[in-house]
Each structure stands twice: as C-alpha cells, then as structure tokens.
Amino acid sequence: MLDILLAASPIIVVLVGMIGLKKSAMKVGPIAMMYTIILGIFYFSGTSKEMLVSFEKGILDGIKIVWLIFAAFTMLMMMMGTGAMDRIKQVIAGLTNDRRIHVLIIAMMFGVFLEGAAGAGTPAAIAAPFLVGLGFSPVLAATASLISNSVPVSWGGAGVTTIMGSAAVRDFMTVEQASSMAGRIHMIGAIILPFLIIAVIFGRKGFRGLIPFILFSGGFMSVTLFVFSNFIGPEVTSMSTGLLTIIASLVFLKTVKVNTPKEFLYKPELSNVQSTMSTFRAFSPYLILIILLPAVRYSFPLSSLAKYGYTVWVGAVIYSSAFLGSLILRVKLSDFGNYSVTAFKKVIPALVAMCSLLVVSDIMVKTGMMKLLASTLAAVAGKGYPFIAVAIGSLGAFMTGTNLGSNIMFGPMHVQAATTLMQNPITVFAGQNVGGSIGNMICPNNVVAVATTVGVLGREGELMRKVFPAFLVFLLIYGLVAAFYTHYMFSNYGI
C-alpha cells in the first residue's frame, strides 16, 4: 500500500500545489521535480545517472514545447499590434453577433481542424489568443480551448496518435479497427462537447436560444467524425471534421435565425475605430497557417518531421506563417523582431514550469511509478476494466502531456489484461485512446502552455478547477460507453 501511495505522491504534490494552494506551475514544478528525484533515488531504486538523463530529457522536451508557444505568441503580438485582430473582430461579428457561437466556432471547430492539421498543443495555442482578441477574458478563452482540445486528440496531427499509438498492439488490431472504435466512442463526445463548453463558459443561461445550433453543430460533428474515422482513415479524421463542421455551421447561421439574448451579443469596444484593413490582409497569417500546416505535414515523411520532436516542426510552421503574414501586413523587420522579443520574455516562466513537470513525468515512467499505479487499478477492475482503461489513459496523458505517450505506455498492458479477462482488446484499447484524449484537458503541461499564450501564467490552478468538471463528465460517459461496447454492443468486433 505504501508503494502505491508514494508512486502517486508526485501527482498529489502537483495537484495540491496548483489547485489546492493556488500556486503557479512555475513555483510548483521545481518543487515537484526535486521531490520526485529524491523519491526516485531513495525509494524506487533509481540511479543518479537515470535522474540526470530524465533531467536532461525534460529540459530538452520543455524547450521544444515552449518553442511552439513562443511562435504562437509572436503571431498574437503581431496581430494585435498591427490592428489585424480588430479587423478580424469586425468580420466575425458580421457572421454572427453571438459570443457563444464565436466560442464554439473558434475553440471547438477551428480547434478540431488545428488538431488534425498539427496537434502538439497547436489548437489551444492558436484558438485561445484568437478568443482573447475577440474580447473574451483570458481565463475563459483558455478554459474553452482546453475543453475543446479533447475529442479530436485521439487522432492528433495526421492521425499519428492512433497510428503510432497502436503500433505496439498491431497483433491484436489493425489501424483501421483502432481508429473505428475510437470514433464510435468519440462520436458521443462530439455531441456533448458543445453543451459542456457553453455550460462551463456561460452557465445554464447560456443555452437560451442556442439549443438548435448546439444540436446541429454537435450532431454534424459527430456524424462526420464517425464517417471519417470508420470509412476513410485516421490521417484526415480531425482535420476534415473540423473544416466541414465550420462550413456546415456557417450555412446553418445563414439559413436559421439564432435568438441571441442581449447579454450574449458581441459589442465591439466603442474606442475602436472601424478598421480599413482588407479582410485578406487581416486574416493572412492564419490563412497561411491553415495552408502551410497540412502542406508541410503531408509533404514529408513523419519520421523526418519528428526527428527533432513533433512540436519543433509545428512551431517552425507557425513562426514562418507569422513572418510571411508580416510581409502582407507590411510590418517592418525591426517591429517583427520586437514582437518576437516580447513573446520570448513572456514564455520564460513557462519554460521553467514545463521543463520541471516533464522531468517529473519522465522519472515516474522510468522508475516504474506510472506502471505501478496503472497495474494496481487494473488488478482490482475485473468486469469494470474498460472503465479503468479510460481512467488510466487519462492518467497517462495527465503526466506525459500527450495522448500518444499514454497510448504507447499503457496500450500493451491493456491488451494483455483484456485477453486475460476474455474481453475485446479493440474496445479496451479504444477506452485507453479516448481516455488519453480527455486527459489533455487537465494536463499541467497543456494548462501552462495555454496560460502563457493568453497571459495568465500563475493562474493555472484556476484554469484546472474550471476545466475539471467537464473532464469528469467525459470520464464518466466514456468509461460507461467503453464498458458497454466491450461487454455488449461490440464484444465480438474484430475477433
């Protein structure tokens, strides 16, 4: 029992520090790191050399992730400094003056597209600052983006999360089967996702007059997700679902009137002068990004892009898009440099937090703490194992920061347990896969990243508290669905 408690203690330190004591990740991270190093050496038989390797890996991985944040923040600084964001506000207000729909289109639909185009934290890094530019508070913008970065994550950039994440269990299922079953669970999540976003961001009153749009957008996204994940392939599932849902929702808004209460009407700041900038110029950095992300992803082998880390190429594309957009926006090179310097200064605290938490994660994996926690949960599960698989998937993503990492770490264990318990390994692995996706919502690394891009670093605990109820809803529903699929609906699927 002591082994289990101590294995869980680094996670407890992080949660108590950030949520309970309301301390910033920059302060909690180094403390958790030192504690985990000591615990790893003196209780879990880790060597000083192993700790040093984990420390170096955490620092390097942290730099790679913060590079992406820096690139996104540079773009935001430029968009705001040039007045392009003011023009974007006017254009979006022309499509709909309902702030609730702004959140759903940008955080949820555009976020799903970005996840499919690049993954690696791109949705929150781009969508959250976009919402801030539209006048949303940084905390609400970050919260909406974190909740939205859930359903599409099982596929990630170009399907890599399912494709590579199921590689170790290929003897038990094909890529197509792994994608199909994840889609059959996530199609339910796609329906409830807009409801959760509105409930958390606007409260119960946020549903007034919006139910038809929520049902349409959630339903359309659900059907599209199912079709692409089951019949076309994991590579294009998220990207196509996000793009088609945006198009369908805009058509809906043109044909069906949404009754918007006054409190949810978008009201441009009175001090702002109407921008005379052309729509193309204002959107140019984002348009370049939308074109460049999939173009680069599908033009090079994944092994080449991921050679120095997946976030490295994504950050390079975002920064390149910002620079190319600056040429269209007629930004002086010196001004672009100033935007970059400002962004760099902003991400330094995030670098400290990110590196520390990644060291904690790597030590927990290498010393067996994560495996001990997972195997303990699995040992007592029995018929409820599919539910536990979802919880373990969430735990893996919470600590490693990625759904892919969680799948690689725990996928083989789930398949072994499923065969021992005479349960369908495909549906059990799907539970792991969807669990990893929702773990991204509360993962400290993702919370730090989005907090940095919207300028609320130090309030990570507040963000986690806001997102946690939505995570619990997803965990409960996905766990029950995975169990139902395993024991009843798809018990013989693929066997």
Secondary structure as the mmCIF struct_conf table of DSSP 4:
data_model
#
loop_
_struct_conf.conf_type_id
_struct_conf.id
_struct_conf.beg_label_comp_id
_struct_conf.beg_label_asym_id
_struct_conf.beg_label_seq_id
_struct_conf.end_label_comp_id
_struct_conf.end_label_asym_id
_struct_conf.end_label_seq_id
HELX_RH_AL_P HELX_RH_AL_P1 LEU A 2 LEU A 15
HELX_RH_PI_P HELX_RH_PI_P1 VAL A 16 GLY A 20
BEND BEND1 LEU A 21 LEU A 21
HELX_RH_AL_P HELX_RH_AL_P2 ALA A 25 PHE A 42
TURN_TY1_P TURN_TY1_P1 TYR A 43 TYR A 43
BEND BEND2 PHE A 44 PHE A 44
HELX_RH_AL_P HELX_RH_AL_P3 SER A 48 GLY A 81
TURN_TY1_P TURN_TY1_P2 THR A 82 GLY A 83
HELX_RH_AL_P HELX_RH_AL_P4 ALA A 84 LEU A 95
STRN STRN1 ASP A 98 ASP A 98
HELX_RH_AL_P HELX_RH_AL_P5 ARG A 99 VAL A 103
HELX_RH_PI_P HELX_RH_PI_P2 LEU A 104 PHE A 110
HELX_RH_AL_P HELX_RH_AL_P6 GLY A 111 ALA A 117
TURN_TY1_P TURN_TY1_P3 ALA A 118 ALA A 118
TURN_TY1_P TURN_TY1_P4 ALA A 120 GLY A 121
HELX_RH_AL_P HELX_RH_AL_P7 THR A 122 GLY A 133
TURN_TY1_P TURN_TY1_P5 LEU A 134 GLY A 135
HELX_RH_AL_P HELX_RH_AL_P8 PRO A 138 SER A 148
BEND BEND3 ASN A 149 SER A 150
HELX_RH_3T_P HELX_RH_3T_P1 VAL A 151 SER A 154
TURN_TY1_P TURN_TY1_P6 TRP A 155 TRP A 155
HELX_RH_3T_P HELX_RH_3T_P2 GLY A 157 GLY A 159
HELX_RH_AL_P HELX_RH_AL_P9 VAL A 160 GLY A 165
TURN_TY1_P TURN_TY1_P7 SER A 166 SER A 166
HELX_RH_3T_P HELX_RH_3T_P3 ALA A 167 VAL A 169
TURN_TY1_P TURN_TY1_P8 ARG A 170 PHE A 172
HELX_RH_AL_P HELX_RH_AL_P10 VAL A 175 PHE A 202
HELX_RH_3T_P HELX_RH_3T_P4 ARG A 204 PHE A 207
TURN_TY1_P TURN_TY1_P9 ARG A 208 LEU A 210
HELX_RH_AL_P HELX_RH_AL_P11 ILE A 211 VAL A 227
HELX_RH_PI_P HELX_RH_PI_P3 PHE A 228 ILE A 232
HELX_RH_3T_P HELX_RH_3T_P5 PRO A 234 VAL A 236
HELX_RH_AL_P HELX_RH_AL_P12 THR A 237 THR A 255
BEND BEND4 VAL A 256 VAL A 256
HELX_RH_3T_P HELX_RH_3T_P6 LYS A 262 PHE A 264
STRN STRN2 LEU A 265 LEU A 265
TURN_TY1_P TURN_TY1_P10 LEU A 270 SER A 271
HELX_LH_PP_P HELX_LH_PP_P1 ASN A 272 SER A 275
BEND BEND5 MET A 277 MET A 277
HELX_RH_AL_P HELX_RH_AL_P13 THR A 279 ARG A 297
TURN_TY1_P TURN_TY1_P11 TYR A 298 SER A 299
BEND BEND6 PHE A 300 PHE A 300
HELX_RH_AL_P HELX_RH_AL_P14 LEU A 302 LEU A 305
TURN_TY1_P TURN_TY1_P12 ALA A 306 TYR A 308
HELX_RH_AL_P HELX_RH_AL_P15 TYR A 310 ILE A 328
TURN_TY1_P TURN_TY1_P13 LEU A 329 ARG A 330
HELX_RH_AL_P HELX_RH_AL_P16 LEU A 333 LYS A 366
TURN_TY1_P TURN_TY1_P14 THR A 367 GLY A 368
HELX_RH_AL_P HELX_RH_AL_P17 MET A 369 ALA A 379
TURN_TY1_P TURN_TY1_P15 VAL A 380 ALA A 381
HELX_RH_3T_P HELX_RH_3T_P7 GLY A 382 GLY A 384
HELX_RH_AL_P HELX_RH_AL_P18 TYR A 385 THR A 400
BEND BEND7 GLY A 401 GLY A 401
HELX_RH_AL_P HELX_RH_AL_P19 ASN A 403 THR A 420
TURN_TY1_P TURN_TY1_P16 LEU A 421 MET A 422
HELX_RH_AL_P HELX_RH_AL_P20 PRO A 425 GLY A 439
TURN_TY1_P TURN_TY1_P17 ASN A 440 ILE A 442
HELX_RH_AL_P HELX_RH_AL_P21 PRO A 444 THR A 453
TURN_TY1_P TURN_TY1_P18 VAL A 454 GLY A 455
TURN_TY1_P TURN_TY1_P19 LEU A 457 GLY A 458
HELX_RH_AL_P HELX_RH_AL_P22 GLU A 460 PHE A 484
HELX_RH_PI_P HELX_RH_PI_P4 TYR A 485 MET A 489
TURN_TY1_P TURN_TY1_P20 PHE A 490 GLY A 494
#
